Amino acid sequence: MNRNLDTIKQNLLDQKKELELKLTTLAKEAFSDGQVQDPGDQALLSTMESLRTSLQDSDLEQYKRIVRAIKKFEDGSYGICIDCGNDISEKRLLSFADADRCLACQEEYEDLQTE
């Protein structure tokens, strides 16, 4: 699994860089040229701002998960379930490199979230 762990870590580092660029671009993006706008333009601008905020929030959460996973590589706790302490399967880590829980604990966690 060491080879797969190296690949997973590199993928996480690549995703981190990509998200940093995306978040920086979103933060700098302007939807208005500063001119007076009619109500339709104002509504569109408001919608675009809401969409940008939603995208930033989603990307920021993903960024935080990736950073947390990279830190786990550094402290030796990567691939260990935060709930039960068992190893997270290699198959799960290859699919979800930022997974905090094994599949069983993740399912239980999601069940508790929907109650």
Secondary structure, 3 states (H helix, E strand, C coil): CHHHHHHHHHHHHHHHHHHHHHHHHHHHCCCCCCCCCCHHHHHHHHHHHHHHHHHHHHHHHHHHHHHHHHHHHHHCCCCECCCCCCECCHHHHHHCCCCCCCHHHHHHHHHHHHC
